[in-house]
Amino acid sequence: MGLYFNPGNEAFRQAVTDDIYIDKTGMIALVNQKLNKSRVKYLCVSRPRRFGKSMAADMLTAYYSKGCHSEELFAGRGIEKEPSYHTHLNQHNVIRLDIQRFLFHESHLSIFIDKIQEAVIRELDAEYGGCFIQDQYGLPGVLAQIYAHTKEGFIFIIDEWDCVFRMAKERQDIQKTYLDFLRGLFKGAEYVELAYMTGILPIKKYGEHSAINIFKEFSMLAPGSFAEFFGFTDGLLCRKGILYESAYGTPVRKKLCGCRLSSKKKFRQTRSGRRIKMESIRRGRNRPN
C-alpha cells in the first residue's frame, strides 16, 4: 500500500462514518461498465466545489485498489447487489493523484510534473523494480515497460486535474507542458484500464493547444448517467433526516446549500454551518431562488 500506487481506503472510511453520508456506490457499477473499453474508459467529471467529487474519487480508490481490503465498507450498500461487485473489488492496480497536493504554491509550477513522476515511479519500483529502466520518457515509459513484462494494467484516479489552469491562467507554456504530459500518459496507452478525473473547469481548448479530447466529460449542465451521483436531492435529504426545523418553524438545511438543474433541486455541503444561501443555477449563472 502506497500514497499514490495502490493506496488504502482510509479516506473513504472516514466519509462513510459522516452523519450526512449518503450511499452513492451505485456509481461504481456504472464505472465498471467502462473498464478496458477504449472508447469510454476515459471519464472526466466537472462540478463546482463541495459536490462530492473527491468523495467519489476516494470511493473508487477504496473499491478498486489492491492496496486494501474494503469489503466491510461496501457491505449493505447499493453496489453489493450488482453482478460486477466481487469481480473488481480490490482487484486492480490504482494510481491515485490529487494534483493540488503537488501544486499548492505558484513556485511549484515549474517542478510539479517531475515531482508527480518521481513519487509514483518510486512506489512502482518497490513492486516492479526488475521490470523497467527509467529513461527520458518518464512515467509513461515506465508504465509501458511494466505492462509489456506483466500485462498488468492500471486505473488512474485523478482529483483536481484542472488546478494547473486555475493557478497558471496566463502561463501558456505551463498549460501546454501539462497537457502534453497528460496526453502522453493516456492517449493510445495499452496499460490504461480506466482514467477517471475530476475538476471544476471544463475540458476545452486552451489557446492553440487542444485538450485531451479522448475524455468524455460529465458536467453540471450535461451530467448524463452520472447525474444522480453528485450532490443531494430534496428526497435524499428528507430520507436521511437532514432537514431541520429552526426555532421559528422555518425549514433549514444544516451545512447545505442548493441549486436547481432541470426539475430537481440539488444540494452541496458548505463550510458555513447552519446559515446558508440557497442558489439556483440556470444556463451556467447563479440566481437567487
C-alpha positions in Angstrom: 0.0 0.0 0.0 1.4 3.4 -1.0 0.4 7.0 -1.1 -0.1 7.1 -4.9 0.2 3.5 -6.1 -2.4 1.1 -4.7 -3.4 3.4 -1.8 -5.6 2.4 1.1 -9.2 3.1 1.9 -8.8 5.5 4.9 -10.3 8.5 3.1 -13.5 6.6 2.1 -13.7 5.0 5.6 -13.9 8.5 7.1 -16.5 9.5 4.6 -18.9 6.7 5.3 -18.9 7.5 9.0 -20.0 11.1 8.4 -23.5 11.8 9.7 -24.6 13.2 6.3 -23.1 10.4 4.2 -25.5 9.2 1.5 -24.8 6.0 -0.4 -23.6 6.7 -3.9 -21.9 3.4 -4.5 -24.3 2.6 -7.4 -21.9 4.8 -9.4 -19.3 2.0 -9.2 -21.5 -0.3 -11.3 -21.7 2.4 -14.0 -17.9 2.8 -14.0 -17.3 -0.9 -14.1 -19.1 -1.0 -17.4 -16.5 1.3 -18.9 -13.4 -0.7 -17.8 -11.0 -1.6 -20.6 -13.3 -0.2 -23.3 -11.2 2.0 -25.4 -13.9 4.5 -26.4 -15.5 5.0 -23.0 -12.8 4.3 -20.4 -11.7 8.0 -20.2 -14.0 9.9 -17.9 -13.9 13.5 -16.6 -16.4 14.8 -14.0 -16.7 18.6 -13.8 -18.5 20.1 -10.8 -18.4 23.1 -8.5 -16.7 22.7 -5.2 -18.4 20.7 -2.4 -20.5 18.5 -4.8 -18.7 15.3 -3.7 -16.1 14.9 -6.4 -13.3 13.9 -4.0 -15.5 11.6 -2.1 -16.4 9.8 -5.3 -12.7 9.5 -6.2 -12.0 8.1 -2.7 -14.8 5.6 -3.1 -13.5 4.4 -6.4 -10.0 4.1 -5.0 -11.3 2.1 -2.0 -13.2 -0.2 -4.3 -10.5 -0.9 -7.0 -7.2 -0.7 -5.2 -5.2 -3.8 -4.5 -3.7 -2.0 -1.6 -6.6 -2.5 0.8 -9.5 -4.8 1.7 -12.7 -2.8 1.5 -15.5 -5.4 1.6 -16.7 -4.2 5.0 -17.0 -0.6 3.8 -19.3 -1.7 1.0 -21.3 -4.2 2.9 -25.0 -3.4 2.8 -24.6 -0.7 0.2 -26.1 -0.4 -3.3 -23.1 -1.8 -5.1 -23.1 -5.0 -3.2 -26.2 -6.1 -5.2 -24.5 -5.6 -8.6 -23.2 -8.6 -10.5 -19.9 -7.0 -11.1 -19.3 -6.2 -7.5 -16.9 -9.0 -6.5 -15.3 -9.2 -9.9 -13.5 -5.9 -9.4 -13.4 -5.4 -5.6 -9.8 -4.7 -4.7 -8.5 -6.4 -7.9 -6.8 -3.6 -9.8 -3.7 -1.6 -9.7 -4.7 2.0 -8.9 -2.7 5.2 -9.3 -4.4 7.9 -7.3 -3.3 11.5 -7.7 -4.5 14.8 -6.2 -2.8 17.3 -8.4 -3.3 20.1 -5.9 -1.0 18.3 -3.4 1.9 18.8 -5.8 0.9 22.3 -6.7 0.0 24.3 -3.6 2.2 27.3 -4.3 2.9 29.1 -7.6 6.6 28.3 -7.3 5.8 24.6 -7.9 4.5 25.3 -11.4 8.0 24.5 -12.9 8.6 21.3 -11.0 5.2 19.6 -10.2 5.2 17.3 -13.2 8.6 16.0 -12.3 7.6 15.6 -8.7 4.5 13.6 -9.7 6.5 11.2 -11.8 9.2 10.8 -9.2 6.7 10.0 -6.5 4.8 7.4 -8.5 7.9 5.8 -10.0 9.4 5.5 -6.5 6.5 3.4 -5.4 6.3 1.4 -8.6 10.0 0.5 -8.1 9.1 -1.2 -4.9 6.7 -3.5 -6.7 8.1 -3.8 -10.2 11.7 -2.8 -9.9 13.0 -5.6 -12.1 10.6 -4.7 -14.9 11.7 -1.3 -16.0 14.6 1.1 -16.6 13.9 4.8 -16.2 14.5 6.8 -19.3 13.6 10.1 -20.9 10.0 9.1 -21.3 9.3 9.3 -17.6 6.2 7.7 -16.0 4.5 6.8 -19.3 7.7 4.9 -20.4 7.9 3.1 -17.0 4.2 2.0 -17.1 4.6 0.8 -20.7 7.6 -1.4 -19.7 5.7 -2.8 -16.7 2.7 -3.6 -18.9 5.0 -5.3 -21.5 6.5 -7.5 -18.8 3.5 -8.3 -16.7 0.4 -7.5 -18.8 -1.0 -5.8 -15.7 -2.9 -2.6 -16.4 -3.6 0.5 -14.2 -6.6 2.5 -13.2 -5.9 6.2 -12.9 -8.0 8.3 -10.5 -7.0 12.0 -10.6 -8.6 14.7 -8.4 -8.3 18.4 -9.1 -6.9 17.8 -12.5 -7.5 21.4 -13.6 -5.9 23.3 -10.7 -3.0 24.0 -13.0 -5.2 26.1 -15.2 -6.6 28.0 -12.2 -3.1 28.8 -10.9 -1.4 29.4 -14.2 -4.1 31.3 -16.0 -1.6 33.4 -18.0 1.1 30.7 -18.4 0.5 29.1 -21.8 3.9 27.3 -21.6 2.9 25.6 -18.3 -0.5 24.7 -19.6 0.9 23.2 -22.8 3.5 21.2 -20.9 0.9 19.8 -18.5 -1.5 18.8 -21.4 1.4 17.2 -23.2 2.1 15.2 -20.0 -1.5 14.0 -19.7 -1.7 13.2 -23.4 1.5 11.2 -23.2 0.3 9.4 -20.1 -3.1 8.3 -21.6 -3.5 8.6 -25.3 -3.1 5.2 -27.0 -1.7 3.6 -23.8 -2.4 -0.1 -23.5 -1.8 0.0 -19.8 -4.8 2.2 -19.1 -7.8 0.2 -17.8 -9.6 3.3 -16.8 -8.9 7.0 -16.3 -11.2 9.0 -14.1 -10.6 12.7 -13.5 -12.4 15.3 -11.5 -12.2 19.1 -11.7 -14.0 22.4 -11.6 -13.2 23.7 -15.1 -14.5 22.0 -18.2 -12.2 20.2 -20.6 -11.7 22.6 -23.5 -9.2 24.0 -25.9 -6.6 26.1 -24.1 -5.1 28.6 -26.6 -3.8 26.8 -29.6 -3.4 23.5 -27.7 -6.2 21.0 -28.0 -7.1 19.5 -24.6 -7.2 15.7 -24.1 -10.2 15.0 -26.3 -10.2 11.3 -25.5 -12.1 12.1 -22.3 -15.9 12.1 -22.1 -16.9 14.9 -19.9 -19.9 14.8 -17.4 -20.6 18.4 -16.3 -23.4 20.1 -14.2 -25.3 21.0 -17.3 -24.7 17.7 -19.1 -24.3 15.1 -16.4 -25.5 12.2 -18.4 -25.7 8.9 -16.5 -23.7 10.4 -13.6 -26.5 12.9 -12.6 -27.7 11.1 -9.5 -24.3 10.5 -8.0 -23.2 14.1 -7.2 -24.9 16.4 -4.7 -28.2 15.5 -2.9 -31.8 15.9 -3.9 -34.6 17.0 -1.5 -35.9 13.4 -1.4 -32.5 12.1 -0.3 -32.1 14.7 2.4 -35.6 14.0 3.8 -34.9 10.3 4.0 -31.6 11.0 5.6 -33.1 13.4 8.1 -31.0 16.3 7.1 -34.0 18.7 7.0 -34.3 20.6 10.3 -36.9 23.0 11.8 -35.5 26.3 13.1 -36.6 27.9 16.3 -39.1 29.9 14.2 -40.6 26.9 12.5 -38.8 27.6 9.2 -37.1 24.6 7.5 -33.4 24.9 7.2 -30.8 22.5 5.7 -27.8 22.2 8.0 -24.5 22.7 6.3 -26.1 22.6 2.8 -26.9 24.9 0.0 -28.7 24.3 -3.2 -29.0 24.7 -6.9 -31.6 23.7 -9.4 -31.0 21.6 -12.5 -34.0 20.8 -14.7 -36.7 19.6 -12.3 -34.7 18.6 -9.3 -33.0 20.7 -6.7 -29.5 19.5 -5.8 -27.6 20.4 -2.7 -24.0 20.6 -1.8 -22.3 20.6 1.6 -20.9 24.0 2.7 -18.4 25.2 5.3 -20.6 27.9 6.8 -22.7 26.0 9.3 -26.4 26.5 9.7 -26.8 29.8 8.0 -26.8 29.2 4.2 -27.6 30.9 1.0 -29.8 29.0 -1.5 -28.8 29.4 -5.1 -30.2 28.3 -8.4 -28.0 27.6 -11.4 -29.6 28.1 -14.8 -27.6 28.2 -18.0 -24.4 28.5 -16.0 -25.4 31.6 -14.0 -26.2 31.9 -10.3 -29.6 33.4 -9.5 -31.4 33.6 -6.1 -34.4 31.4 -5.6 
